[in-house]
Every structure is written in C-alpha cells, then in structure tokens.
Amino acid sequence: MAKTATVRARIDPELKAEVERLFKGLGLSTTEAINLFYRQVKLRNGLPFSVVIPNETTEKVFKDTDAKRNLIRCEDAEDMFQKLGI
C-alpha cells in the first residue's frame, strides 16, 4: 500500500528531541513510531495504553519523587521485596 497521507502536529521542541532520541535508541524513525502507534490503535480498537487522571495519593507520590522526598532506596530487587514485605 502506498504511503501518501500526511500527519502534521505541533509539539514542544524539547519533548520532540527527547522522544526522537528514544526512537533512535530503539532503531525507529519518527515515521515508523507513528505507524506503529496507529497500527496498535487499530489492533486494539483504542489507545494502546491506559489514560487515567491520577488520584490524590498518586499525585502526592509524583510530587514527592520529583522533589526527591520520601524515597526508599533499594540495593536490588531482593532488597526491594524485603522492604515491601513480599
């Protein structure tokens, strides 16, 4: 199938550069990544990820981690499971 349709979007330049570096690390061009996203939307008949509004607890955790507060450091997975009591 010939690829003749064009998708245009305005996006924050810093976000674009950061994401394109990630795509490059995955061996994908931006066009390939967009095609992959579109194919996943078609396959799943919706977005290929959950879109939710964070609750108050999640928002607090996001703010705390951004501010580097209330962090628990773990040496490895075993240490993490032990600290979680799992």
C-alpha positions as CSV (number, residue, x, y, z in Angstrom):
1,M,0.0,0.0,0.0
2,A,1.4,3.4,-1.0
3,K,2.0,5.8,1.9
4,T,0.6,9.1,0.7
5,A,-1.3,10.5,3.7
6,T,0.4,13.1,5.9
7,V,0.1,13.7,9.6
8,R,1.0,17.1,10.9
9,A,1.2,18.1,14.6
10,R,2.7,20.9,16.7
11,I,4.7,19.6,19.6
12,D,7.1,21.1,22.2
13,P,10.5,21.1,20.7
14,E,12.3,19.7,23.8
15,L,9.8,16.8,24.1
16,K,10.2,16.1,20.3
17,A,14.0,16.0,20.6
18,E,13.9,13.8,23.7
19,V,11.4,11.3,22.2
20,E,13.3,11.2,18.9
21,R,16.4,10.2,20.8
22,L,14.5,7.4,22.4
23,F,13.1,6.3,19.0
24,K,16.7,6.3,17.6
25,G,17.8,4.1,20.5
26,L,15.0,1.7,19.6
27,G,16.1,1.8,15.9
28,L,12.9,3.6,14.9
29,S,12.3,6.7,12.8
30,T,9.6,9.1,13.9
31,T,7.5,7.9,10.9
32,E,7.9,4.3,11.9
33,A,7.0,5.1,15.5
34,I,3.8,6.9,14.4
35,N,2.9,4.0,12.1
36,L,3.5,1.6,15.0
37,F,1.2,3.7,17.2
38,Y,-1.5,3.9,14.5
39,R,-1.3,0.1,14.0
40,Q,-1.7,-0.6,17.7
41,V,-4.7,1.8,18.0
42,K,-6.3,-0.1,15.1
43,L,-5.4,-3.5,16.5
44,R,-6.8,-2.7,20.0
45,N,-9.6,-0.6,18.7
46,G,-8.5,2.2,21.1
47,L,-5.4,3.6,22.7
48,P,-2.7,1.0,23.4
49,F,-2.2,2.3,26.9
50,S,-4.4,3.3,29.9
51,V,-5.2,7.0,30.1
52,V,-6.3,8.0,33.7
53,I,-6.3,11.0,35.9
54,P,-4.1,10.4,38.9
55,N,-5.8,10.2,42.3
56,E,-4.6,12.4,45.2
57,T,-2.2,9.7,46.5
58,T,-0.6,9.2,43.1
59,E,-0.3,13.0,42.7
60,K,1.5,13.2,46.1
61,V,3.9,10.4,45.1
62,F,4.7,12.2,41.8
63,K,5.4,15.5,43.6
64,D,7.4,13.8,46.3
65,T,9.6,11.8,43.8
66,D,10.1,14.9,41.6
67,A,11.3,16.8,44.8
68,K,13.3,13.7,45.8
69,R,11.4,13.4,49.1
70,N,10.3,10.2,50.9
71,L,12.3,8.0,48.6
72,I,13.3,4.5,49.7
73,R,16.5,3.2,48.1
74,C,17.0,-0.4,47.4
75,E,20.2,-2.3,46.5
76,D,18.4,-4.7,44.2
77,A,15.1,-6.5,43.6
78,E,15.6,-8.8,46.6
79,D,16.1,-5.8,48.9
80,M,13.1,-4.1,47.4
81,F,10.9,-7.2,48.0
82,Q,12.2,-7.4,51.6
83,K,11.4,-3.7,52.3
84,L,7.9,-4.2,50.8
85,G,7.4,-7.3,52.9
86,I,6.8,-9.5,49.9
